[in-house]
């Protein structure tokens, strides 16, 4: 299950229980009044979510086809979860058998704050009189805005198709208005396998994922993607973020996750990517000029001969933790190698910068807020340290921002999510 689809399902969970309850009793009272519908939906949603819910309006009609329309729904929270309009079309034959099966469910506009979703206390989906849970054949959503933990609004639209027991039969997710296109397509290739086609930043990350259920009922997700020619700056821009490194990233990504349900998969998602960036350019710093001026003049940019490394991402309740190892950058007059961790918008890393002209192996410690990290140099290396510090400040956080979000976040979050507990200590 991909991240955008998971978020939409979570956002509409407050209404699915109400839809089932309302339609199940519709024939007992024929068509309830609009006010009765509003009260029933509100009560059911509050019981299922554990928070107070306001419902603006609701109406149920049986002709020319059964249709339930709910508008202006909002949870009572500091940042409310909002659904502008939801339209559900039940299957008529199923209704005649007093079962609730939705031919389609459409969400037209909504706001899903990440931190507000975490505060919900979801109860299991309701079941009908025959013991079967509510079924949805087609879910469509448009203009649904996901608010990240750092108040960054991201709009998504898409659709998903389901078989019995919510078996996913295909999905499409898109960031509307983003150019180059940011789009994810999932298609089944067997009982447990899905073909993944991802377009982002003018490149692709195609591959396959497998989702299996063990004898104990636990889910296990695994898969591989092949990022190819993803423009890092464009990929980040599509998710309203900026990059200190420009270039096209390629590599190999492995995915893994496990848990009792889809939410556990999202919270436990781990990715491992080996990457290289072709024609990489460091923005906002001219390293050659920095070296010549002993760090006094940095203005400009630097073309790198190569930039490679490995990136591991781990979803947690406090956001994504990104760990780098084997990072190597090669310029005309310097090279840098190192490792580091980025979590909660902070960086903690170590670099060794080798400078031309006899200053070899300047060690650097980089730590602090991602936007303004502090660089320290052991010992007294004066001019070389000043140049090395300037280089280090640009290299490690730049890689962390560009690759972590461009390849890790843009790919990993679309498949898993980025919320669950405080990260474990870096190993």
C-alpha positions, -999 to 999 in steps of 0.1 A, spaced: 0 0 0 15 33 -10 17 63 13 -7 87 -4 -33 60 -7 -28 51 30 -32 88 40 -64 91 21 -78 60 36 -70 72 71 -86 105 63 -118 89 51 -119 64 80 -140 88 100 -167 85 74 -167 49 64 -181 37 96 -209 63 94 -216 53 57 -221 17 67 -243 25 97 -265 49 77 -270 26 47 -276 -5 69 -306 12 86 -319 30 55 -345 4 47 -357 2 82 -368 38 80 -369 42 42 -350 75 38 -340 92 71 -343 129 73 -311 149 67 -309 159 103 -312 122 114 -284 114 90 -261 141 103 -266 130 139 -261 93 131 -229 101 111 -215 123 138 -222 97 165 -207 69 145 -176 89 135 -169 100 171 -173 64 183 -148 51 157 -123 79 160 -122 88 197 -125 126 190 -154 150 186 -166 154 150 -188 181 134 -209 173 103 -222 201 81 -248 183 61 -258 149 48 -285 135 25 -294 100 13 -314 94 -19 -325 60 -34 -335 73 -69 -323 71 -97 -296 53 -78 -287 50 -41 -264 79 -32 -251 93 1 -236 128 1 -218 141 32 -203 177 33 -182 198 56 -169 173 81 -143 183 106 -127 168 137 -125 190 168 -87 193 171 -62 221 171 -56 213 134 -89 197 123 -91 169 98 -115 181 71 -134 165 44 -151 190 20 -174 165 3 -178 128 2 -201 109 -23 -208 72 -19 -228 50 -43 -239 17 -27 -246 -14 -48 -284 -17 -51 -285 -55 -51 -263 -57 -21 -286 -32 -3 -316 -54 -10 -297 -82 8 -291 -57 37 -253 -56 29 -232 -25 24 -210 -27 -7 -199 6 -23 -195 7 -60 -175 39 -56 -165 63 -30 -153 98 -39 -136 124 -17 -137 159 -31 -114 181 -12 -99 175 22 -71 185 47 -52 158 65 -27 172 91 -2 145 100 0 153 137 -38 153 140 -41 118 124 -16 105 150 -40 117 178 -69 95 166 -79 63 184 -92 42 155 -115 13 163 -119 -16 138 -141 -10 107 -177 -19 113 -192 -51 101 -226 -58 87 -252 -82 99 -236 -111 81 -202 -104 97 -186 -89 66 -168 -56 68 -177 -26 46 -164 -32 10 -154 -5 -15 -147 -13 -51 -134 21 -63 -119 50 -42 -113 83 -60 -98 114 -43 -89 148 -55 -76 180 -40 -67 162 -8 -40 182 11 -16 164 33 0 188 60 34 175 71 46 176 106 64 208 97 33 225 82 42 219 46 10 215 25 11 189 -3 -18 182 -25 -26 147 -39 -52 133 -62 -57 97 -74 -77 65 -73 -75 29 -61 -94 -2 -69 -102 -30 -44 -113 -66 -44 -129 -85 -15 -114 -78 19 -98 -46 6 -74 -65 -17 -57 -38 -37 -61 -42 -75 -44 -11 -87 -38 25 -78 -27 58 -92 -14 88 -72 -3 122 -86 8 156 -74 -15 178 -95 1 207 -112 37 195 -106 61 196 -136 79 174 -144 51 150 -134 52 133 -100 31 102 -104 29 67 -89 12 37 -105 7 3 -88 -6 -28 -107 -9 -64 -95 14 -90 -111 3 -120 -91 -12 -130 -57 15 -111 -37 34 -89 -62 28 -54 -75 45 -36 -104 56 -1 -94 61 27 -118 72 60 -104 78 92 -123 95 121 -104 120 148 -112 120 140 -149 132 104 -142 118 71 -130 120 46 -102 103 15 -115 104 -19 -98 84 -44 -79 71 -49 -44 58 -81 -26 33 -81 2 28 -114 20 8 -125 50 24 -150 74 7 -178 92 5 -156 123 -13 -129 102 16 -105 102 23 -86 70 57 -85 53 67 -60 26 98 -63 4 108 -49 -29 133 -32 -52 132 0 -72 157 13 -98 159 51 -96 171 64 -130 180 100 -140 160 117 -113 167 154 -113 173 161 -76 163 198 -77 131 191 -97 121 162 -75 125 183 -44 107 213 -59 78 190 -66 75 185 -29 81 222 -20 116 218 -9 150 231 -21 183 214 -28 219 225 -23 230 199 -48 219 198 -85 223 168 -107 206 136 -119 205 107 -94 204 70 -102 209 38 -82 192 8 -66 167 9 -37 156 -20 -15 124 -17 6 113 -37 36 86 -34 63 66 -57 86 36 -54 110 1 -64 119 -16 -40 95 -9 -14 68 -2 13 94 26 -8 109 41 -13 74 41 25 70 57 31 104 84 5 100 93 11 63 131 9 57 149 17 25 185 12 15 197 31 -16 231 30 -33 233 62 -54 254 82 -77 247 117 -91 257 126 -126 269 161 -133 265 170 -96 269 207 -88 272 222 -53 251 254 -51 261 286 -32 298 278 -29 328 279 -52 352 254 -35 382 264 -56 377 300 -47 371 290 -10 404 271 -10 424 299 -26 410 325 -2 412 302 29 375 303 33 371 341 30 353 341 -4 327 314 -11 304 329 -37 296 307 -67 291 271 -73 312 239 -78 310 212 -104 318 178 -89 334 151 -109 315 124 -90 292 120 -60 283 86 -47 272 68 -15 247 47 4 215 61 20 193 43 46 159 57 56 137 46 85 102 59 91 96 69 127 69 87 147 91 118 146 97 118 109 121 101 86 156 92 99 182 93 71 216 76 75 245 80 50 276 59 47 304 57 22 296 92 8 324 103 -16 326 136 -35 353 144 -59 360 179 -72 388 195 -93 409 205 -63 395 184 -34 378 152 -24 355 145 6 344 113 22 322 107 52 290 95 69 262 110 89 226 109 102 198 134 96 167 133 119 143 158 132 158 184 109 192 180 125 224 166 111 252 147 128 281 136 106 318 133 101 338 142 70 373 140 59 383 166 33 414 161 12 427 194 -2 452 200 -30 484 218 -21 496 196 7 467 199 31 455 164 33 429 147 54 412 176 72 387 160 96 354 177 101 325 173 126 291 186 113 262 189 137 232 210 145 201 223 126 200 211 90 196 247 77 225 260 98 248 232 109 280 239 130 313 226 116 341 219 140 377 209 132 398 190 158 432 206 164 446 238 150 446 237 112 438 273 106 435 282 69 430 246 58 404 242 84 385 273 73 384 260 37 376 225 48 348 237 71 332 257 43 334 227 20 320 203 47 291 226 54 280 224 18 287 188 11 271 168 38 239 188 45 235 193 7 236 156 0 212 150 30 187 175 17 189 166 -20 192 128 -19 173 122 13 142 141 1 147 136 -37 153 99 -37 145 87 -1 116 109 9 100 113 -26 102 76 -32 101 61 3 73 83 16 51 76 -13 53 39 -4 53 41 34 47 72 53 68 91 77 53 89 111 58 67 141 83 68 173 114 84 183 143 70 162 167 44 176 202 56 182 224 57 151 244 25 147 
